[in-house]
Amino acid sequence: MPAIPMTDALMALSLFDILGIMTKWLIYIGVASSLGGFLMMLMNVGSTTRKQQIDSSTAPACDDFSGYMRKGAMIGILAVTMNFFIQVGSFAETGLAGMWDPLMTEILWQSSVGGSVSWRIAGFVLVLLATFMPVKKTGLPRYSALGLLLMATLCLAYSFTLIGHSADMDDLGKWLVALHVVAIGAWIGSLIPLWTKCGRLEAQSLKNVMDLFGKLAIYIVAVVVITGLILLSLLFQSPVEFIDTGYGRAILTKLFIISAILAIAALHKFSLVPNLVDNGLKSGSLAVKLSSKPKQGEANSVGILQRSIRVEILIAALILTTTAVLSSVLGPQSLA
């Protein structure tokens, strides 16, 4: 079957296609917020266990992460529900009223689409439950919350193996998709908490956070790159498809965007983070320092890091947008 050119596919988007892409993007936001918040909470708990807190107060930090994940889970539940009924309307082909077609709703619910919705709702509900549990330095509540978040991660990751291009893959491909989702979701979802910390932590605590995240990011990026390359080898039968198909060109665009975010991450690790303390930010709240007119070099270091993370967040949002389009209206020729 000949591949549909990318421009033709985008020009032919229906209202349901556009709504589907938008809600799928929100689903990705919910997943990333849940996984990224979980990663930040693990970092904070692990640091506390080693008596090297990454925040000035563990309880407020965990509360911040809980609130962040709670918002993401609520967005995820709403987006998953909306996306399901949008797909119902798309298949019913009777306009917006078709979103409530009982027969098509039952058919889709009993398909892999319904299975994916169930696992995603279950994952987000587990995240919500975990965020309402008191996370203390020690004790059952903390480990119960972390256990619920681990189960939520498994549910969310598994949901991606049931639909889309991964549904036609073998077991290896499905496992790779799950790992890829967890890795890139945790990475992207941690950016907003990191950006927030730039204005509220003491300088040394901020550097500890960024150093620890930088160490973990090495492994996260390795998983993203390795699983991504293997998945590309499974999806494309020939390198020519990267040029001759709309899906291939879209993948190349996504790879270019990912390379940009990798370059920014490298800039953080090897330049901006080491400069925090080198420029004299050794103690005191950054918020206080900035409000009391610190040295120009100190203010510049913090400002540059914050702006850099902000750019990284925007690029991450673009990656999720590209992924939503790829998984909605474009597909590899091998699965056509």
C-alpha positions in Angstrom: 0.0 0.0 0.0 1.5 3.4 -1.0 2.3 5.7 1.8 0.3 8.8 2.2 2.4 12.0 1.9 2.8 13.9 5.1 1.4 17.1 3.7 -1.7 15.4 2.3 -2.4 13.6 5.6 -2.1 16.9 7.6 -4.3 18.8 5.1 -7.0 16.1 5.2 -7.4 16.3 9.0 -11.0 16.2 10.2 -12.4 17.8 13.3 -12.1 14.5 15.1 -8.5 14.1 14.0 -7.6 17.5 15.4 -9.5 16.8 18.7 -7.8 13.4 18.9 -4.3 14.9 18.5 -5.1 17.6 21.2 -6.4 15.1 23.7 -3.6 12.7 23.0 -1.1 15.5 23.7 -2.9 16.1 27.0 -2.6 12.4 27.8 1.1 12.5 27.2 1.3 15.6 29.5 -0.5 13.6 32.2 1.8 10.6 31.8 4.9 12.7 31.8 3.8 14.6 34.9 3.1 11.4 36.8 6.4 9.7 35.8 8.5 12.9 36.2 7.0 13.6 39.6 7.6 10.0 40.7 11.3 10.4 39.6 11.7 13.6 41.6 10.1 12.0 44.7 12.4 9.0 44.4 15.4 11.4 44.2 14.2 13.3 47.3 13.5 10.2 49.3 16.8 8.6 48.3 18.7 11.8 49.3 16.9 11.9 52.6 17.8 8.3 53.3 21.5 9.2 52.7 21.0 12.3 54.9 21.7 14.5 51.8 18.4 16.2 51.2 18.0 17.7 47.8 15.6 20.2 49.2 15.7 22.4 52.3 12.6 20.5 53.7 11.6 17.0 52.6 7.9 17.3 53.5 7.3 20.5 51.5 9.3 19.1 48.6 7.2 15.9 48.6 4.0 18.0 48.9 5.1 19.9 45.8 5.7 16.7 43.8 2.3 15.3 45.0 0.5 18.4 43.8 2.3 18.3 40.5 1.4 14.6 40.0 -2.1 15.2 41.1 -2.7 17.9 38.5 -1.2 15.7 35.8 -3.3 12.7 36.8 -6.5 14.7 36.7 -5.6 16.1 33.3 -4.8 12.5 32.2 -8.1 11.1 33.3 -10.1 13.8 31.6 -8.0 13.6 28.4 -8.3 9.8 28.2 -12.1 9.9 28.6 -12.4 12.7 26.0 -10.1 10.9 23.6 -12.1 7.7 23.8 -15.4 9.3 23.0 -13.7 11.3 20.2 -12.6 8.0 18.7 -16.2 6.7 19.1 -17.5 9.8 17.1 -14.8 9.3 14.5 -15.8 5.7 13.8 -19.5 6.4 14.0 -19.2 9.0 11.2 -22.4 10.8 12.2 -20.9 14.0 13.4 -20.5 15.1 17.0 -23.7 13.2 18.0 -21.8 10.0 17.1 -19.6 10.4 20.1 -22.4 9.0 22.2 -23.3 6.1 19.8 -24.0 3.2 22.1 -23.2 0.4 19.6 -19.9 2.0 18.6 -19.0 2.7 22.2 -19.5 -0.9 23.1 -17.4 -2.1 20.1 -14.5 0.2 20.9 -14.7 -0.6 24.6 -14.3 -4.3 23.9 -11.3 -3.7 21.6 -7.7 -2.9 22.4 -8.7 0.8 22.6 -11.0 0.0 25.6 -8.2 -2.0 27.2 -5.8 0.9 26.8 -8.3 3.3 28.3 -8.8 1.0 31.3 -5.1 0.6 32.0 -4.6 4.4 31.7 -7.5 5.3 34.0 -6.2 2.7 36.5 -2.7 4.2 36.3 -3.9 7.8 36.9 -6.2 6.8 39.7 -3.3 5.1 41.4 -1.3 8.3 41.0 -4.1 10.2 42.6 -4.4 7.8 45.5 -0.6 8.0 46.1 -0.6 11.8 46.1 -3.1 11.9 49.0 -1.0 9.7 51.2 1.3 11.5 53.7 4.9 11.0 52.5 7.1 11.1 55.6 10.8 10.5 56.1 10.2 7.0 57.2 7.3 4.6 57.7 4.6 2.8 55.9 2.9 5.8 54.3 6.0 6.7 52.3 6.5 3.2 51.0 2.8 2.7 50.3 2.8 5.8 48.2 5.9 4.8 46.3 4.4 1.3 45.8 1.3 2.8 44.3 3.3 5.0 42.0 5.3 2.1 40.8 2.1 0.2 40.0 0.8 3.3 38.3 4.0 3.5 36.1 3.5 -0.2 35.1 -0.2 0.4 34.2 0.6 3.5 32.1 3.5 1.9 30.3 1.5 -1.2 29.5 -1.3 0.9 28.1 1.0 2.1 25.3 1.6 -1.5 24.1 -2.0 -2.1 23.3 -2.7 0.5 20.7 -1.0 2.4 17.8 1.9 1.0 16.0 3.1 -1.1 19.0 -0.1 -3.2 18.8 1.3 -4.8 15.6 4.7 -5.5 17.1 5.9 -8.7 18.7 6.6 -9.0 22.5 10.1 -7.5 22.2 8.7 -4.5 20.4 6.0 -4.0 23.1 8.6 -4.2 25.9 10.7 -1.6 24.1 7.8 0.7 23.7 7.0 0.4 27.4 10.6 1.2 28.4 10.8 4.0 25.9 7.6 5.6 27.4 8.8 5.3 31.0 12.2 6.8 30.2 11.2 9.7 28.1 8.1 10.4 30.3 10.3 10.6 33.4 12.8 12.8 31.7 10.3 15.3 30.2 8.0 15.2 33.3 10.9 16.2 35.6 11.6 19.5 33.8 8.9 21.6 35.3 9.8 20.6 38.9 13.5 21.3 38.1 12.6 24.7 36.7 10.5 25.5 39.8 13.4 24.6 42.1 15.7 27.1 40.5 13.9 29.9 42.3 13.3 28.3 45.7 16.3 26.2 46.7 19.5 27.3 48.3 22.4 27.4 45.9 24.1 24.2 47.1 20.8 22.3 47.3 20.0 23.4 43.7 23.4 22.1 42.6 22.8 18.8 44.4 19.5 18.4 42.6 20.9 19.1 39.2 24.0 16.9 39.8 21.9 14.0 40.9 19.4 14.5 38.0 22.4 14.7 35.7 23.7 11.4 36.8 20.3 9.7 36.5 19.8 11.4 33.1 22.8 9.6 31.6 21.0 6.3 32.1 17.6 7.7 31.1 19.0 9.1 27.9 20.7 5.8 27.2 17.4 3.9 27.5 15.6 6.5 25.3 18.3 6.3 22.6 18.8 2.5 22.6 15.1 1.6 22.7 14.3 4.3 20.1 16.9 3.0 17.6 15.7 -0.6 18.0 12.1 0.5 17.5 13.1 2.4 14.3 14.8 -0.7 13.0 11.5 -2.6 13.6 9.3 0.0 12.0 11.3 0.8 8.9 12.3 -1.9 6.4 14.7 0.4 4.6 16.6 3.7 5.3 15.0 5.1 2.1 11.6 5.2 3.9 13.0 8.0 6.1 12.9 10.2 2.9 10.2 8.7 0.8 7.4 8.4 3.3 5.6 11.1 5.3 6.1 9.1 8.5 9.8 8.8 7.9 10.2 12.6 7.3 8.2 13.2 10.5 10.4 10.9 12.4 13.5 12.7 11.1 11.9 16.0 12.3 11.3 14.4 15.7 14.9 13.2 15.9 16.2 16.7 15.1 14.1 18.1 17.9 15.3 15.4 20.3 18.9 16.2 19.4 18.2 19.8 20.3 17.0 18.8 23.8 19.9 16.5 24.2 22.3 19.4 23.4 20.6 21.5 26.1 20.8 18.7 28.6 24.5 18.4 27.9 24.9 22.2 28.3 23.3 21.9 31.8 25.5 19.1 33.0 28.9 20.3 31.7 28.5 24.1 31.9 25.6 25.8 33.6 25.3 23.6 36.7 29.0 23.7 37.6 28.9 27.5 37.2 26.3 27.9 39.9 28.7 27.4 42.8 31.7 28.6 40.9 30.1 32.1 40.6 29.7 32.3 44.3 26.2 30.9 44.9 27.2 28.9 48.0 24.5 29.6 50.5 21.2 31.3 51.0 17.9 31.1 49.1 18.1 32.0 45.4 14.8 33.8 45.6 16.3 36.0 48.4 19.5 36.6 46.5 17.7 37.6 43.4 15.4 40.0 45.3 18.3 41.7 47.1 20.4 42.4 44.0 23.2 39.9 44.2 26.3 40.0 42.2 25.7 40.2 38.5 27.5 36.9 37.9 25.4 35.1 40.4 22.1 36.4 39.0 23.2 35.6 35.5 24.1 32.0 36.4 20.6 31.4 37.9 18.8 33.3 35.2 20.6 31.4 32.4 19.8 28.1 33.9 16.2 28.9 34.4 15.8 30.2 30.9 17.6 27.2 29.5 15.3 24.8 31.3 12.3 26.8 30.1 13.5 26.4 26.5 13.9 22.7 27.2 10.3 22.5 28.4 9.1 24.2 25.2 11.1 21.7 23.1 9.7 18.8 25.1 6.2 20.1 24.4 7.0 20.1 20.7 8.3 16.5 21.0 5.0 15.5 22.5 3.1 17.3 19.8 5.1 15.6 17.1 4.5 12.2 18.8 0.7 12.9 19.0 0.6 13.6 15.3 2.7 10.6 14.4 0.6 8.2 16.4 -2.7 9.7 15.2 -2.6 10.5 11.4 0.7 9.0 10.2 2.1 5.5 10.2 5.1 3.6 9.0 4.9 1.9 5.6 5.7 -1.5 7.1 2.5 -1.3 9.1 0.3 0.2 6.3 
